Amino acid sequence: MELLFALVIGALTASGVYLLLRARTFPVIMGITLLSYGVNLFLFATGRLATGQQPVIGTSASYADPLPQALVLTAIVIGFAMTAFLVVLSLRNLADNENDHVDGQREETPPHRNKNGR
């Protein structure tokens, strides 16, 4: 199970970084979201993957660490707010620049040719 969990974290992180390197705003937003999901799963895994353990120290021989769960919950809320802000920012960029490039530059369009190829 740990190998599958590590592969999922690696796949989310790799695809998030790949999408972050795109020149359009929607893939960048999706990349940041996937990267944050990968980090959230990594933080959650630092609390040891175990079932049926008590979250309070001293109630049993082994316990689950509640700190990573609290960090992941906080990261989910911050990630949602950041995603909403980036969507609004990209919509404003689209309205102002009439394109969705991350850097705000227009693509070079070739000059219009007539039917004769000139």
C-alpha positions as CSV (number, residue, x, y, z in Angstrom):
1,M,0.0,0.0,0.0
2,E,2.9,2.4,0.7
3,L,4.3,1.8,-2.8
4,L,0.9,2.7,-4.4
5,F,0.6,5.8,-2.1
6,A,4.1,6.9,-3.1
7,L,3.4,6.4,-6.8
8,V,0.2,8.4,-6.6
9,I,2.1,11.2,-4.8
10,G,4.8,11.1,-7.5
11,A,2.3,11.1,-10.4
12,L,0.3,14.0,-8.9
13,T,3.5,16.0,-8.4
14,A,5.0,15.2,-11.8
15,S,1.8,16.1,-13.7
16,G,1.4,19.2,-11.6
17,V,4.9,20.4,-12.5
18,Y,4.3,19.5,-16.1
19,L,1.1,21.6,-16.3
20,L,2.8,24.5,-14.5
21,L,5.2,24.8,-17.4
22,R,2.4,25.4,-19.9
23,A,1.9,28.9,-21.4
24,R,-1.9,29.1,-20.8
25,T,-3.6,30.0,-17.6
26,F,-6.0,27.0,-17.3
27,P,-3.2,24.4,-17.3
28,V,-1.2,26.4,-14.9
29,I,-4.2,26.6,-12.5
30,M,-4.7,22.8,-12.8
31,G,-1.0,22.2,-12.3
32,I,-1.0,24.2,-9.1
33,T,-4.1,22.3,-7.9
34,L,-2.5,18.9,-8.7
35,L,0.7,19.9,-7.0
36,S,-1.1,21.0,-3.9
37,Y,-3.0,17.6,-3.8
38,G,0.4,15.8,-4.0
39,V,1.8,17.9,-1.2
40,N,-1.4,17.3,0.9
41,L,-1.0,13.5,0.5
42,F,2.6,13.7,1.4
43,L,1.8,15.7,4.5
44,F,-0.9,13.2,5.4
45,A,1.5,10.3,4.9
46,T,4.0,11.8,7.4
47,G,1.6,10.9,10.2
48,R,2.1,7.2,9.4
49,L,-0.5,5.3,7.5
50,A,-2.3,3.2,10.1
51,T,-5.9,2.3,10.9
52,G,-7.5,1.9,14.2
53,Q,-5.0,3.9,16.2
54,Q,-5.9,6.4,18.8
55,P,-5.0,10.1,18.1
56,V,-4.3,10.8,21.8
57,I,-0.9,10.1,23.4
58,G,-1.1,7.8,26.4
59,T,-4.4,6.0,25.6
60,S,-2.7,3.1,23.8
61,A,0.7,1.7,23.0
62,S,0.8,3.2,19.6
63,Y,-0.9,6.4,18.5
64,A,-1.6,8.4,15.3
65,D,-0.1,11.8,15.0
66,P,-2.9,14.4,14.6
67,L,-0.6,17.2,13.5
68,P,-0.4,16.2,9.8
69,Q,-4.1,15.9,9.7
70,A,-4.5,19.5,11.0
71,L,-1.9,20.7,8.5
72,V,-3.7,19.0,5.6
73,L,-7.0,20.5,6.6
74,T,-5.4,24.0,6.7
75,A,-3.7,23.4,3.4
76,I,-7.0,22.4,1.7
77,V,-8.6,25.6,2.8
78,I,-5.6,27.7,1.7
79,G,-5.5,25.8,-1.6
80,F,-9.1,26.4,-2.3
81,A,-8.7,30.2,-1.7
82,M,-5.6,30.3,-3.9
83,T,-7.4,28.5,-6.7
84,A,-10.3,30.9,-6.6
85,F,-8.0,33.9,-6.6
86,L,-6.1,32.5,-9.6
87,V,-9.3,31.8,-11.6
88,V,-10.4,35.4,-11.0
89,L,-6.9,36.7,-11.9
90,S,-6.9,34.7,-15.1
91,L,-10.3,35.9,-16.1
92,R,-9.2,39.5,-15.5
93,N,-6.1,38.8,-17.7
94,L,-8.3,37.4,-20.4
95,A,-10.6,40.4,-20.3
96,D,-7.7,42.9,-20.4
97,N,-5.4,41.3,-22.9
98,E,-7.8,39.3,-24.9
99,N,-5.7,36.1,-24.6
100,D,-4.9,33.6,-22.0
101,H,-1.1,33.5,-22.0
102,V,0.5,33.5,-18.7
103,D,3.0,36.2,-19.6
104,G,0.3,38.4,-21.3
105,Q,2.1,38.5,-24.6
106,R,0.3,38.1,-27.9
107,E,1.1,35.3,-30.2
108,E,2.7,36.3,-33.5
109,T,0.2,35.7,-36.3
110,P,1.5,35.2,-39.8
111,P,0.4,37.9,-42.3
112,H,-2.9,37.1,-44.1
113,R,-2.3,35.6,-47.5
114,N,-4.7,35.8,-50.4
115,K,-5.8,32.8,-52.5
116,N,-2.8,33.0,-54.8
117,G,-0.4,32.5,-51.9
118,R,0.8,36.1,-51.8
